[in-house]
């Protein structure tokens, strides 16, 4: 979402309604918006947890921003897919995990549109396609959006577990260049300018006693590496959950307990 842009929802009768952005989840690429209209039709949200390979999918969207209400049919081609997606507005790269893969045609302009099952229930939100390939599209599971909706209804915002440190992923190359004792984990380090401190004040990381130049090896026995980075592992837990963090400090492994909080 571009914070400087104005957003509208165009109804089937071509009425244009100003949209208010209530909250967003940049990690899962989801936003909750609102329009001031009453007695509108709505679709029922399904359950993406029970999806099976080969199950029929129906993708709806505005293909290329030109062809409105385009409908395409396919199947669930894969589950729990992980991809790197490029945000064309912010020109940033996002790591999206746990996606539904479908061969229902998803094109530029379809992003944000619904992916439905054969009963018309929404099982996903179309979010990405692979350029240069045919019939390889992805959707965010609707259960992810349902969790965000529950958070908003209860807390007035989407809550995400937060640790509060800056780091660089440790790999073989960094190990060799910096003489590190391990080739995995997350090296806690500042960015060298005001506001770029290694540890956020008042954060769970500070309360746990994590220090700059520590290497975070594991969180709750989940090993941190290139495939499973620290941020991805943190997102597997809930706000308020107590976790054990294994760090390496001056050649010694230390276990530090902490409670994850919402980002403040």
C-alpha positions as CSV (number, residue, x, y, z in Angstrom):
1,X,0.0,0.0,0.0
2,X,1.2,3.4,-0.9
3,X,0.6,5.7,2.1
4,X,0.4,8.8,-0.1
5,X,-2.2,7.3,-2.5
6,X,-6.0,7.5,-2.3
7,X,-7.9,4.2,-2.6
8,X,-11.4,3.5,-3.9
9,X,-13.7,0.5,-4.2
10,X,-15.8,0.3,-7.4
11,X,-19.0,-1.6,-6.9
12,X,-20.7,-3.7,-9.5
13,X,-23.1,-0.8,-10.3
14,X,-20.0,1.3,-11.0
15,X,-20.4,3.4,-7.9
16,X,-17.1,4.6,-6.6
17,X,-16.6,4.5,-2.8
18,X,-13.7,6.0,-0.9
19,X,-11.8,3.3,1.0
20,X,-10.3,3.8,4.5
21,X,-7.2,1.7,5.3
22,X,-7.9,0.4,8.8
23,X,-4.7,-1.6,9.3
24,X,-2.2,-3.6,7.3
25,X,0.2,-6.6,7.8
26,X,3.3,-5.9,5.6
27,X,4.7,-9.3,6.5
28,X,1.8,-11.2,4.9
29,X,1.0,-8.5,2.4
30,X,-2.6,-8.0,3.7
31,X,-4.5,-4.8,4.3
32,X,-8.0,-4.4,5.9
33,X,-10.0,-1.6,4.3
34,X,-13.5,-0.2,4.9
35,X,-16.1,1.6,2.8
36,X,-19.2,3.4,4.3
37,X,-21.9,1.5,2.5
38,X,-24.8,-0.6,3.8
39,X,-26.6,-3.8,2.7
40,X,-23.8,-4.9,0.4
41,X,-23.6,-8.5,-0.7
42,X,-20.7,-10.5,0.6
43,X,-18.9,-13.8,0.1
44,X,-18.3,-16.4,2.7
45,X,-14.8,-17.1,3.9
46,X,-13.8,-20.7,3.6
47,X,-11.1,-22.8,5.4
48,X,-7.7,-23.0,3.8
49,X,-6.4,-25.5,6.3
50,X,-8.2,-28.4,4.7
51,X,-7.2,-27.8,1.1
52,X,-6.0,-30.8,-1.0
53,X,-3.9,-31.0,-4.2
54,X,-6.1,-31.2,-7.3
55,X,-9.0,-29.3,-5.7
56,X,-10.8,-26.9,-8.0
57,X,-10.0,-23.2,-7.7
58,X,-11.6,-20.2,-9.2
59,X,-9.6,-16.9,-9.5
60,X,-11.4,-13.6,-10.0
61,X,-9.8,-10.2,-10.8
62,X,-9.3,-7.3,-13.1
63,X,-6.7,-8.8,-15.5
64,X,-4.1,-6.2,-16.6
65,X,-6.4,-3.5,-15.0
66,X,-8.4,-3.6,-18.2
67,X,-10.5,-6.8,-18.3
68,X,-12.9,-6.4,-15.3
69,X,-14.4,-9.4,-13.5
70,X,-12.2,-12.0,-15.2
71,X,-12.8,-15.5,-14.0
72,X,-10.3,-18.4,-14.5
73,X,-10.6,-22.0,-13.3
74,X,-7.8,-24.3,-12.2
75,X,-6.7,-26.6,-9.4
76,X,-4.6,-26.4,-6.2
77,X,-1.2,-27.2,-7.7
78,X,0.8,-27.0,-4.4
79,X,0.6,-26.0,-0.8
80,X,2.9,-24.2,1.7
81,X,4.9,-22.6,-1.1
82,X,7.6,-20.0,-0.2
83,X,8.5,-17.3,-2.7
84,X,10.3,-14.0,-3.0
85,X,8.0,-11.4,-4.4
86,X,8.8,-7.9,-5.7
87,X,6.6,-5.1,-4.6
88,X,6.2,-2.9,-7.7
89,X,5.1,0.1,-5.6
90,X,7.7,0.1,-2.8
91,X,10.3,-1.6,-5.0
92,X,11.1,-3.9,-2.2
93,X,11.4,-7.7,-2.0
94,X,9.1,-9.7,0.3
95,X,9.5,-13.3,1.5
96,X,6.0,-14.8,1.4
97,X,5.5,-18.2,3.0
98,X,2.8,-20.8,3.2
99,X,1.2,-19.8,0.0
100,X,-1.3,-21.7,-2.1
101,X,-0.1,-22.5,-5.7
102,X,-2.7,-22.7,-8.4
103,X,-2.7,-23.1,-12.2
104,X,-5.8,-20.9,-12.4
105,X,-4.6,-17.9,-14.5
106,X,-3.4,-15.1,-12.3
107,X,-2.1,-12.0,-14.2
108,X,-1.1,-8.5,-13.3
109,X,-4.3,-6.8,-12.0
110,X,-5.5,-10.0,-10.3
111,X,-3.5,-9.3,-7.1
112,X,-5.9,-8.8,-4.1
113,X,-8.7,-10.7,-5.8
114,X,-10.3,-13.8,-4.4
115,X,-9.4,-17.4,-4.9
116,X,-12.6,-19.4,-4.4
117,X,-13.4,-23.1,-4.1
118,X,-16.1,-25.0,-6.1
119,X,-18.7,-23.8,-3.5
120,X,-17.8,-20.2,-4.0
121,X,-16.2,-19.8,-0.6
122,X,-13.0,-17.8,-0.5
123,X,-9.9,-19.9,0.3
124,X,-7.2,-17.4,-0.7
125,X,-6.2,-13.9,-1.8
126,X,-4.4,-13.8,-5.1
127,X,-1.0,-12.2,-4.6
128,X,1.7,-13.2,-7.1
129,X,2.6,-14.9,-10.4
130,X,5.8,-16.1,-11.9
131,X,6.9,-14.1,-15.0
132,X,8.1,-16.2,-17.9
133,X,6.0,-19.3,-16.7
134,X,2.5,-20.3,-17.6
135,X,-0.2,-21.1,-15.0
136,X,2.0,-20.6,-11.9
137,X,0.2,-18.3,-9.5
138,X,0.1,-17.9,-5.8
139,X,-2.5,-16.9,-3.2
140,X,-2.3,-16.1,0.5
141,X,-4.4,-18.6,2.5
142,X,-7.6,-17.1,3.7
143,X,-6.9,-18.4,7.3
144,X,-4.1,-15.9,7.5
145,X,-6.5,-13.1,6.7
146,X,-9.0,-14.4,9.1
147,X,-6.4,-14.3,11.9
148,X,-5.7,-10.7,11.0
149,X,-9.4,-9.9,11.1
150,X,-9.8,-11.4,14.6
151,X,-6.8,-9.4,15.8
152,X,-8.3,-6.2,14.4
153,X,-11.7,-6.9,16.0
154,X,-10.1,-7.6,19.4
155,X,-7.2,-5.2,19.5
156,X,-7.9,-2.6,16.8
157,X,-4.8,-3.6,14.9
158,X,-2.9,-6.6,13.5
159,X,-0.5,-8.0,16.1
160,X,2.8,-9.5,15.2
161,X,5.3,-11.1,17.6
162,X,8.4,-8.9,18.0
163,X,11.9,-9.5,19.4
164,X,13.5,-6.2,18.7
165,X,17.0,-6.6,17.3
166,X,19.0,-5.9,14.2
167,X,21.0,-8.6,12.6
168,X,22.7,-10.0,9.6
169,X,22.3,-13.7,8.6
170,X,25.4,-15.8,9.2
171,X,26.6,-18.0,6.3
172,X,29.9,-19.6,5.2
173,X,31.1,-16.4,3.5
174,X,30.4,-14.2,6.6
175,X,32.0,-16.8,8.8
176,X,35.2,-16.7,6.7
177,X,35.3,-12.9,6.4
178,X,34.6,-12.1,10.1
179,X,36.3,-15.2,11.7
180,X,33.0,-16.4,13.3
181,X,32.9,-19.7,15.1
182,X,29.7,-20.9,13.3
183,X,28.3,-20.6,9.7
184,X,24.6,-20.2,10.7
185,X,22.5,-18.0,13.0
186,X,21.9,-14.3,13.2
187,X,24.7,-11.9,14.1
188,X,23.3,-9.1,16.2
189,X,24.8,-5.8,15.0
190,X,23.9,-2.1,14.8
191,X,23.5,-0.2,11.5
192,X,26.0,2.6,12.7
193,X,23.6,5.6,12.8
194,X,21.2,7.1,15.3
195,X,18.1,4.9,15.4
196,X,19.9,1.9,14.0
197,X,20.9,0.4,17.4
198,X,21.4,-3.3,17.6
199,X,18.9,-3.8,20.4
200,X,15.6,-1.8,20.6
201,X,15.1,-0.2,24.0
202,X,12.4,-1.9,26.1
203,X,12.1,-4.8,23.7
204,X,12.0,-8.5,24.5
205,X,15.6,-8.8,23.2
206,X,16.8,-6.2,25.7
207,X,14.8,-7.8,28.6
208,X,16.3,-11.2,27.7
209,X,19.8,-9.8,27.9
210,X,20.9,-10.1,24.3
211,X,23.8,-7.9,23.4
212,X,25.5,-6.6,20.2
213,X,27.8,-9.2,18.6
214,X,25.9,-12.1,20.1
215,X,24.9,-14.8,17.5
216,X,21.4,-16.0,17.9
217,X,21.5,-19.7,17.0
218,X,18.0,-21.0,17.8
219,X,14.6,-19.9,19.0
220,X,12.7,-22.6,20.9
221,X,15.0,-25.3,19.3
222,X,14.3,-24.0,15.8
223,X,17.7,-23.5,14.1
224,X,18.3,-20.2,12.3
225,X,19.8,-20.5,8.9
226,X,19.4,-19.1,5.4
227,X,16.2,-21.1,4.7
228,X,14.7,-20.3,8.1
229,X,15.8,-16.8,9.1
230,X,15.2,-15.2,12.4
231,X,12.2,-13.1,11.3
232,X,10.4,-16.1,9.8
233,X,10.9,-18.2,12.9
234,X,9.6,-15.4,15.1
235,X,6.4,-15.3,13.1
236,X,5.6,-18.9,14.0
237,X,4.9,-17.8,17.6
238,X,2.2,-15.7,19.2
239,X,2.3,-12.4,21.0
240,X,2.8,-13.1,24.7
241,X,4.4,-16.5,24.1
242,X,7.4,-17.5,26.2
243,X,10.3,-18.7,24.1
244,X,13.9,-19.9,24.8
245,X,16.6,-18.2,22.8
246,X,20.0,-19.9,22.3
247,X,22.8,-17.5,21.7
248,X,26.6,-17.8,21.2
249,X,28.6,-15.2,23.2
250,X,32.4,-15.3,23.1
251,X,32.4,-19.0,22.3
252,X,29.8,-20.0,25.0
253,X,26.3,-21.1,24.3
254,X,23.7,-19.4,26.6
255,X,19.9,-20.0,26.8
256,X,17.9,-16.8,27.4
257,X,14.1,-16.9,28.1
258,X,11.9,-14.1,27.0
259,X,8.3,-13.2,26.3
260,X,7.5,-12.0,22.8
261,X,5.5,-8.8,22.6
262,X,3.6,-6.9,20.0
263,X,5.7,-4.4,18.0
264,X,5.5,-1.0,19.7
